[in-house]
Amino acid sequence: MIGVGIALGQGASQAGGMISAGPPRPTPAITVATGGLVPAVSRLYEGQSTADMVDYATMISAANFSSNIGPIASVDVTFLGSATAADAPLAEGETAGFSLLVTDSDGNSQTFSSGLTTVEYLYRDVTTATNELGLDINDLVDDAVNITFTLSGFTGDNIHYNDDYTFTAGYLRATNPITGTQKINFDGLAADLEEADVLRANEGLWVSDTGALTLTHQFMRDGVAIAGATGPTHAITAADIGTALTLQVTADDGVNPAVTTTSGATQIPASGLSHDFLGSAYNGSGDASNTFDFSGSGIQPGDTLYIGCLAQHTNNARQINGVRLNGGPLVAPRDETANDAATSTNVCACWCELTAPASPTMTIALESNVAPARSMLAVYRVPGATTVTDHAAVNDTDSDTVSSTISTAAGDVILAIATDKDGAPASWTGVSGNTNRGGDRFEAGSQAITATDANYTVAYVATTSSDSVLAALNLSGA
């Protein structure tokens, strides 16, 4: 007889001599965890990305899901619609959403999709009228979000409005009008302002929640209101000379408290930065030696004089050595000289600096390394000038134009002296940005052109405007 023993493990049972397995393995199921968030889209506005959706980071986390088999191993994100990445900015009208592939430790997976949302506007221009721009800011936008809008197409006095403006949404939703760009406009140079010149109010950019503003004006002299100066313009009076004028603008929309702002100061000079022209002298043969009399001109002994020098030679490789005052020592040219160094132009130009002598009559002689065929001198004074910079240029290609680009500051005085070797008289085509009193201020003291020397020379003066920071000078001869 043989005996058989059977050991029964947990989960197995014996019945009627049969062995059977325990309960069946459950069907894998991946679901949103208890208390978790079902993946879903939320509203977005232009400039936002998928990652800006409400609770996006929570919805795509492994902790947001559970599996009845084992822990969540991974969550893979696929972007839907126009979205290409979590942080990719979206434009108005595009769509965005995401799909999640959730996988557990046993390799089971489940897909969840958020659907799509259409990206909304950040802000819209809803009204336009004279000097008014209406903005509709999406109510989805938080007060701390920056709103940037662009103004363009303005000309004349209003050209400074052309710019990008950035405010927070809350700032634009505020109940008080505000401003940031008001200024005083005028023609020409601040350094040349004088009695009877007119200052004009440029009220600037204001923001109001009502969009209906009444603006009033008050011109101020050294911080004190000028009696009667309550309009948008003010003609400079004798009392304004040597003072600082500002403009106060008050904005009232009839609902909110009125707001008053003050422009930057416009200094009215005691005497405008300008120039004195003593005259020019021409010598048709050899080095120039000419007498100038500045009696009655207001020039005082010791004043700085600027001497424009020109020389035209018959051969190349020539240069101007300098000038002599009343037979004294040779005064060399200033920093830059347009010398004919091994070129075929045969022309030279430079500026020399002299001190006015005690006598109102002076003799200035130009000297070159070789006596020129023709030469010219022009004498100027620039009262109040503090910094002098030289620029020089030569064109040896027989072109009719020579150019020099000069960095300037508002109110600079440009002294220019030039010669044209061939052809008709030279003439300025312009100084960019020059708006002095509505037009170029060119000196009328150029050498009279004769039949014999119909190709010679010119000397001009121009000033840069209050809006000019770079001047391009172009000399043209026919």
TIGUTOR-60677 format. One record per residue (C-alpha): residue number from 1; residue in one letter; x, y, z. Coordinates in steps of 0.25 Angstrom, whole numbers, plus 5000, padded with zeros to 4 digits. Layout:
N
ATOM   num   residu      x      y      z
ATOM   NUM        A      X      Y      Z
...
END
This chain:
478
ATOM   num   residu      x      y      z
ATOM     1        M   5000   5000   5000
ATOM     2        I   5005   5014   4996
ATOM     3        G   5001   5026   5004
ATOM     4        V   5000   5040   4997
ATOM     5        G   5001   5053   5005
ATOM     6        I   4996   5067   4998
ATOM     7        A   5000   5080   5005
ATOM     8        L   4990   5091   5001
ATOM     9        G   4995   5105   5000
ATOM    10        Q   4987   5118   5003
ATOM    11        G   4977   5121   4992
ATOM    12        A   4975   5107   4988
ATOM    13        S   4964   5097   4993
ATOM    14        Q   4961   5083   4992
ATOM    15        A   4947   5078   4989
ATOM    16        G   4943   5064   4984
ATOM    17        G   4957   5061   4982
ATOM    18        M   4959   5073   4972
ATOM    19        I   4969   5085   4973
ATOM    20        S   4964   5099   4969
ATOM    21        A   4971   5114   4968
ATOM    22        G   4967   5126   4977
ATOM    23        P   4959   5138   4972
ATOM    24        P   4963   5143   4958
ATOM    25        R   4973   5155   4956
ATOM    26        P   4966   5168   4955
ATOM    27        T   4965   5176   4941
ATOM    28        P   4975   5187   4941
ATOM    29        A   4969   5201   4943
ATOM    30        I   4976   5214   4943
ATOM    31        T   4967   5226   4948
ATOM    32        V   4968   5240   4954
ATOM    33        A   4972   5238   4968
ATOM    34        T   4961   5241   4979
ATOM    35        G   4961   5256   4981
ATOM    36        G   4969   5258   4968
ATOM    37        L   4966   5267   4956
ATOM    38        V   4960   5262   4943
ATOM    39        P   4969   5267   4932
ATOM    40        A   4961   5279   4926
ATOM    41        V   4964   5292   4919
ATOM    42        S   4962   5306   4924
ATOM    43        R   4962   5320   4918
ATOM    44        L   4974   5326   4912
ATOM    45        Y   4978   5340   4906
ATOM    46        E   4988   5343   4895
ATOM    47        G   5002   5342   4900
ATOM    48        Q   4999   5331   4910
ATOM    49        S   5003   5317   4908
ATOM    50        T   4997   5303   4912
ATOM    51        A   5004   5303   4925
ATOM    52        D   4996   5315   4929
ATOM    53        M   4983   5307   4929
ATOM    54        V   4977   5306   4943
ATOM    55        D   4983   5294   4951
ATOM    56        Y   4991   5290   4939
ATOM    57        A   5003   5285   4947
ATOM    58        T   4994   5277   4957
ATOM    59        M   4986   5271   4945
ATOM    60        I   4999   5265   4939
ATOM    61        S   5005   5260   4952
ATOM    62        A   5006   5245   4955
ATOM    63        A   5000   5248   4968
ATOM    64        N   4987   5252   4961
ATOM    65        F   4985   5237   4956
ATOM    66        S   4984   5223   4963
ATOM    67        S   4984   5209   4958
ATOM    68        N   4978   5196   4964
ATOM    69        I   4990   5189   4960
ATOM    70        G   5002   5197   4965
ATOM    71        P   5008   5211   4966
ATOM    72        I   5008   5221   4954
ATOM    73        A   5021   5220   4947
ATOM    74        S   5020   5231   4937
ATOM    75        V   5011   5242   4931
ATOM    76        D   5014   5246   4916
ATOM    77        V   5008   5259   4911
ATOM    78        T   5004   5261   4896
ATOM    79        F   5000   5276   4892
ATOM    80        L   4987   5278   4884
ATOM    81        G   4983   5289   4875
ATOM    82        S   4993   5300   4872
ATOM    83        A   5000   5297   4885
ATOM    84        T   5014   5291   4883
ATOM    85        A   5020   5292   4897
ATOM    86        A   5016   5295   4911
ATOM    87        D   5022   5309   4911
ATOM    88        A   5020   5313   4896
ATOM    89        P   5012   5326   4895
ATOM    90        L   4999   5325   4888
ATOM    91        A   4992   5336   4879
ATOM    92        E   4978   5340   4879
ATOM    93        G   4969   5330   4871
ATOM    94        E   4978   5318   4873
ATOM    95        T   4974   5306   4880
ATOM    96        A   4981   5299   4891
ATOM    97        G   4979   5286   4900
ATOM    98        F   4987   5274   4904
ATOM    99        S   4986   5258   4904
ATOM   100        L   4992   5250   4916
ATOM   101        L   4997   5235   4914
ATOM   102        V   4997   5230   4929
ATOM   103        T   5005   5217   4931
ATOM   104        D   5006   5209   4944
ATOM   105        S   5018   5200   4949
ATOM   106        D   5012   5188   4942
ATOM   107        G   5012   5194   4928
ATOM   108        N   4997   5197   4928
ATOM   109        S   4993   5210   4922
ATOM   110        Q   4981   5219   4920
ATOM   111        T   4979   5232   4912
ATOM   112        F   4972   5245   4917
ATOM   113        S   4969   5257   4908
ATOM   114        S   4966   5271   4913
ATOM   115        G   4959   5275   4900
ATOM   116        L   4962   5289   4893
ATOM   117        T   4960   5304   4897
ATOM   118        T   4961   5315   4888
ATOM   119        V   4971   5326   4892
ATOM   120        E   4964   5340   4895
ATOM   121        Y   4969   5354   4893
ATOM   122        L   4978   5361   4903
ATOM   123        Y   4972   5375   4899
ATOM   124        R   4965   5382   4888
ATOM   125        D   4964   5396   4882
ATOM   126        V   4949   5398   4883
ATOM   127        T   4949   5413   4880
ATOM   128        T   4957   5423   4872
ATOM   129        A   4955   5438   4871
ATOM   130        T   4963   5450   4871
ATOM   131        N   4974   5449   4882
ATOM   132        E   4966   5437   4888
ATOM   133        L   4969   5422   4888
ATOM   134        G   4959   5412   4895
ATOM   135        L   4964   5399   4901
ATOM   136        D   4956   5387   4904
ATOM   137        I   4964   5378   4914
ATOM   138        N   4959   5364   4915
ATOM   139        D   4953   5361   4929
ATOM   140        L   4962   5349   4929
ATOM   141        V   4974   5357   4930
ATOM   142        D   4980   5359   4944
ATOM   143        D   4982   5373   4949
ATOM   144        A   4997   5371   4950
ATOM   145        V   4999   5367   4936
ATOM   146        N   5006   5377   4927
ATOM   147        I   4999   5382   4915
ATOM   148        T   5007   5388   4904
ATOM   149        F   5001   5396   4892
ATOM   150        T   5007   5404   4881
ATOM   151        L   5004   5418   4876
ATOM   152        S   5009   5421   4862
ATOM   153        G   5006   5431   4850
ATOM   154        F   5007   5444   4858
ATOM   155        T   5015   5455   4851
ATOM   156        G   5019   5470   4854
ATOM   157        D   5017   5474   4869
ATOM   158        N   5011   5460   4872
ATOM   159        I   5022   5452   4867
ATOM   160        H   5027   5448   4880
ATOM   161        Y   5015   5440   4883
ATOM   162        N   5020   5429   4873
ATOM   163        D   5025   5419   4883
ATOM   164        D   5021   5406   4891
ATOM   165        Y   5014   5408   4904
ATOM   166        T   5014   5398   4915
ATOM   167        F   5004   5399   4927
ATOM   168        T   4999   5388   4936
ATOM   169        A   4984   5384   4934
ATOM   170        G   4981   5389   4948
ATOM   171        Y   4987   5403   4945
ATOM   172        L   4979   5404   4932
ATOM   173        R   4966   5400   4940
ATOM   174        A   4969   5410   4951
ATOM   175        T   4959   5421   4953
ATOM   176        N   4968   5433   4953
ATOM   177        P   4973   5439   4940
ATOM   178        I   4988   5439   4938
ATOM   179        T   4999   5444   4928
ATOM   180        G   5013   5442   4925
ATOM   181        T   5018   5449   4912
ATOM   182        Q   5013   5464   4913
ATOM   183        K   5023   5474   4908
ATOM   184        I   5025   5488   4902
ATOM   185        N   5027   5490   4888
ATOM   186        F   5034   5501   4880
ATOM   187        D   5040   5504   4867
ATOM   188        G   5056   5504   4866
ATOM   189        L   5066   5503   4877
ATOM   190        A   5064   5505   4892
ATOM   191        A   5077   5512   4891
ATOM   192        D   5071   5522   4881
ATOM   193        L   5058   5525   4888
ATOM   194        E   5055   5540   4890
ATOM   195        E   5044   5550   4893
ATOM   196        A   5031   5548   4884
ATOM   197        D   5035   5533   4881
ATOM   198        V   5023   5524   4884
ATOM   199        L   5022   5512   4893
ATOM   200        R   5011   5502   4890
ATOM   201        A   5005   5492   4899
ATOM   202        N   5006   5477   4896
ATOM   203        E   4997   5471   4906
ATOM   204        G   5003   5457   4905
ATOM   205        L   4997   5443   4907
ATOM   206        W   4986   5442   4918
ATOM   207        V   4978   5430   4922
ATOM   208        S   4964   5430   4928
ATOM   209        D   4953   5420   4931
ATOM   210        T   4942   5429   4925
ATOM   211        G   4950   5434   4913
ATOM   212        A   4945   5448   4913
ATOM   213        L   4955   5458   4918
ATOM   214        T   4955   5473   4919
ATOM   215        L   4969   5479   4919
ATOM   216        T   4973   5492   4925
ATOM   217        H   4986   5499   4924
ATOM   218        Q   4995   5508   4932
ATOM   219        F   5009   5513   4928
ATOM   220        M   5018   5515   4940
ATOM   221        R   5031   5524   4941
ATOM   222        D   5041   5518   4951
ATOM   223        G   5030   5511   4958
ATOM   224        V   5020   5523   4959
ATOM   225        A   5008   5524   4951
ATOM   226        I   5008   5534   4939
ATOM   227        A   4996   5543   4940
ATOM   228        G   4987   5541   4928
ATOM   229        A   4996   5530   4922
ATOM   230        T   4984   5519   4923
ATOM   231        G   4983   5515   4909
ATOM   232        P   4990   5505   4900
ATOM   233        T   5000   5515   4895
ATOM   234        H   5009   5525   4902
ATOM   235        A   5017   5536   4895
ATOM   236        I   5031   5539   4902
ATOM   237        T   5031   5552   4908
ATOM   238        A   5043   5561   4914
ATOM   239        A   5040   5556   4928
ATOM   240        D   5042   5541   4923
ATOM   241        I   5056   5544   4918
ATOM   242        G   5066   5536   4926
ATOM   243        T   5056   5528   4934
ATOM   244        A   5051   5514   4933
ATOM   245        L   5036   5512   4928
ATOM   246        T   5028   5500   4931
ATOM   247        L   5014   5496   4927
ATOM   248        Q   5003   5490   4937
ATOM   249        V   4992   5482   4930
ATOM   250        T   4980   5478   4939
ATOM   251        A   4971   5467   4934
ATOM   252        D   4957   5465   4939
ATOM   253        D   4947   5454   4934
ATOM   254        G   4935   5459   4942
ATOM   255        V   4935   5447   4951
ATOM   256        N   4948   5444   4957
ATOM   257        P   4957   5454   4964
ATOM   258        A   4964   5464   4955
ATOM   259        V   4979   5462   4953
ATOM   260        T   4990   5472   4950
ATOM   261        T   5004   5469   4944
ATOM   262        T   5015   5478   4941
ATOM   263        S   5024   5477   4929
ATOM   264        G   5039   5478   4928
ATOM   265        A   5045   5492   4929
ATOM   266        T   5049   5500   4916
ATOM   267        Q   5060   5509   4919
ATOM   268        I   5059   5523   4912
ATOM   269        P   5073   5527   4910
ATOM   270        A   5078   5541   4914
ATOM   271        S   5084   5541   4900
ATOM   272        G   5083   5530   4890
ATOM   273        L   5095   5522   4886
ATOM   274        S   5098   5527   4872
ATOM   275        H   5110   5532   4864
ATOM   276        D   5116   5545   4859
ATOM   277        F   5122   5546   4845
ATOM   278        L   5133   5555   4842
ATOM   279        G   5134   5552   4828
ATOM   280        S   5141   5545   4817
ATOM   281        A   5153   5548   4809
ATOM   282        Y   5158   5542   4796
ATOM   283        N   5171   5542   4789
ATOM   284        G   5172   5538   4775
ATOM   285        S   5187   5536   4775
ATOM   286        G   5196   5530   4785
ATOM   287        D   5195   5530   4800
ATOM   288        A   5184   5538   4806
ATOM   289        S   5187   5550   4815
ATOM   290        N   5175   5559   4818
ATOM   291        T   5171   5570   4827
ATOM   292        F   5158   5569   4836
ATOM   293        D   5152   5580   4844
ATOM   294        F   5142   5576   4854
ATOM   295        S   5139   5590   4860
ATOM   296        G   5125   5591   4865
ATOM   297        S   5123   5576   4864
ATOM   298        G   5123   5574   4879
ATOM   299        I   5135   5565   4879
ATOM   300        Q   5144   5568   4890
ATOM   301        P   5159   5566   4892
ATOM   302        G   5162   5552   4896
ATOM   303        D   5150   5546   4890
ATOM   304        T   5152   5532   4883
ATOM   305        L   5151   5533   4867
ATOM   306        Y   5150   5522   4858
ATOM   307        I   5157   5523   4845
ATOM   308        G   5152   5515   4833
ATOM   309        C   5163   5512   4823
ATOM   310        L   5162   5507   4809
ATOM   311        A   5173   5505   4798
ATOM   312        Q   5173   5500   4784
ATOM   313        H   5187   5496   4778
ATOM   314        T   5191   5492   4764
ATOM   315        N   5198   5479   4769
ATOM   316        N   5195   5469   4779
ATOM   317        A   5201   5465   4793
ATOM   318        R   5199   5479   4798
ATOM   319        Q   5194   5484   4812
ATOM   320        I   5191   5496   4820
ATOM   321        N   5201   5499   4830
ATOM   322        G   5193   5509   4838
ATOM   323        V   5190   5524   4840
ATOM   324        R   5198   5536   4845
ATOM   325        L   5191   5547   4853
ATOM   326        N   5197   5561   4850
ATOM   327        G   5210   5555   4846
ATOM   328        G   5211   5547   4859
ATOM   329        P   5215   5532   4861
ATOM   330        L   5209   5521   4852
ATOM   331        V   5196   5515   4858
ATOM   332        A   5194   5501   4854
ATOM   333        P   5180   5496   4849
ATOM   334        R   5171   5489   4860
ATOM   335        D   5169   5474   4861
ATOM   336        E   5165   5470   4847
ATOM   337        T   5170   5475   4833
ATOM   338        A   5165   5471   4820
ATOM   339        N   5178   5471   4813
ATOM   340        D   5181   5467   4799
ATOM   341        A   5190   5455   4803
ATOM   342        A   5195   5448   4790
ATOM   343        T   5181   5450   4784
ATOM   344        S   5177   5457   4771
ATOM   345        T   5167   5467   4778
ATOM   346        N   5178   5478   4780
ATOM   347        V   5169   5484   4791
ATOM   348        C   5171   5486   4806
ATOM   349        A   5162   5491   4817
ATOM   350        C   5163   5493   4832
ATOM   351        W   5159   5502   4844
ATOM   352        C   5169   5510   4852
ATOM   353        E   5166   5516   4866
ATOM   354        L   5171   5530   4869
ATOM   355        T   5169   5540   4881
ATOM   356        A   5164   5554   4877
ATOM   357        P   5175   5564   4878
ATOM   358        A   5173   5578   4886
ATOM   359        S   5172   5585   4873
ATOM   360        P   5159   5583   4865
ATOM   361        T   5167   5582   4852
ATOM   362        M   5175   5570   4850
ATOM   363        T   5182   5563   4838
ATOM   364        I   5181   5548   4836
ATOM   365        A   5190   5541   4827
ATOM   366        L   5188   5527   4822
ATOM   367        E   5201   5518   4819
ATOM   368        S   5202   5505   4812
ATOM   369        N   5214   5496   4809
ATOM   370        V   5213   5502   4795
ATOM   371        A   5207   5514   4791
ATOM   372        P   5193   5511   4786
ATOM   373        A   5186   5516   4773
ATOM   374        R   5174   5521   4781
ATOM   375        S   5171   5522   4796
ATOM   376        M   5160   5527   4805
ATOM   377        L   5158   5531   4819
ATOM   378        A   5145   5532   4827
ATOM   379        V   5145   5538   4842
ATOM   380        Y   5134   5534   4852
ATOM   381        R   5132   5535   4867
ATOM   382        V   5122   5526   4875
ATOM   383        P   5119   5532   4888
ATOM   384        G   5117   5522   4899
ATOM   385        A   5123   5510   4892
ATOM   386        T   5129   5501   4902
ATOM   387        T   5134   5489   4893
ATOM   388        V   5139   5489   4879
ATOM   389        T   5140   5477   4871
ATOM   390        D   5146   5476   4857
ATOM   391        H   5142   5468   4845
ATOM   392        A   5148   5467   4831
ATOM   393        A   5146   5460   4818
ATOM   394        V   5151   5459   4804
ATOM   395        N   5145   5453   4792
ATOM   396        D   5155   5450   4781
ATOM   397        T   5146   5442   4771
ATOM   398        D   5142   5454   4763
ATOM   399        S   5128   5452   4770
ATOM   400        D   5119   5464   4772
ATOM   401        T   5117   5461   4787
ATOM   402        V   5125   5460   4800
ATOM   403        S   5119   5455   4813
ATOM   404        S   5122   5456   4827
ATOM   405        T   5114   5450   4838
ATOM   406        I   5115   5458   4851
ATOM   407        S   5109   5454   4865
ATOM   408        T   5103   5467   4871
ATOM   409        A   5095   5471   4883
ATOM   410        A   5083   5480   4882
ATOM   411        G   5087   5495   4880
ATOM   412        D   5101   5492   4874
ATOM   413        V   5106   5502   4864
ATOM   414        I   5112   5496   4851
ATOM   415        L   5122   5504   4844
ATOM   416        A   5125   5498   4830
ATOM   417        I   5135   5503   4820
ATOM   418        A   5137   5495   4807
ATOM   419        T   5142   5496   4793
ATOM   420        D   5139   5490   4779
ATOM   421        K   5151   5488   4771
ATOM   422        D   5143   5487   4757
ATOM   423        G   5130   5492   4752
ATOM   424        A   5120   5502   4757
ATOM   425        P   5119   5508   4771
ATOM   426        A   5117   5498   4783
ATOM   427        S   5105   5498   4791
ATOM   428        W   5099   5491   4803
ATOM   429        T   5088   5481   4800
ATOM   430        G   5084   5481   4815
ATOM   431        V   5087   5478   4830
ATOM   432        S   5078   5467   4834
ATOM   433        G   5069   5471   4846
ATOM   434        N   5072   5486   4844
ATOM   435        T   5059   5493   4848
ATOM   436        N   5065   5506   4853
ATOM   437        R   5053   5516   4852
ATOM   438        G   5047   5508   4841
ATOM   439        G   5059   5506   4832
ATOM   440        D   5074   5505   4830
ATOM   441        R   5082   5516   4835
ATOM   442        F   5093   5517   4825
ATOM   443        E   5103   5529   4825
ATOM   444        A   5102   5538   4814
ATOM   445        G   5116   5542   4815
ATOM   446        S   5122   5533   4804
ATOM   447        Q   5132   5538   4794
ATOM   448        A   5125   5545   4782
ATOM   449        I   5127   5536   4769
ATOM   450        T   5133   5543   4757
ATOM   451        A   5135   5538   4743
ATOM   452        T   5150   5535   4746
ATOM   453        D   5147   5527   4758
ATOM   454        A   5134   5521   4756
ATOM   455        N   5138   5508   4763
ATOM   456        Y   5142   5513   4776
ATOM   457        T   5137   5513   4790
ATOM   458        V   5126   5515   4801
ATOM   459        A   5125   5517   4816
ATOM   460        Y   5112   5514   4823
ATOM   461        V   5107   5512   4837
ATOM   462        A   5095   5503   4842
ATOM   463        T   5090   5500   4855
ATOM   464        T   5084   5487   4860
ATOM   465        S   5070   5486   4865
ATOM   466        S   5065   5482   4879
ATOM   467        D   5061   5468   4873
ATOM   468        S   5074   5466   4866
ATOM   469        V   5085   5457   4871
ATOM   470        L   5092   5453   4858
ATOM   471        A   5094   5462   4846
ATOM   472        A   5099   5458   4832
ATOM   473        L   5105   5469   4824
ATOM   474        N   5106   5467   4809
ATOM   475        L   5113   5477   4800
ATOM   476        S   5109   5477   4785
ATOM   477        G   5115   5484   4773
ATOM   478        A   5109   5484   4760
END
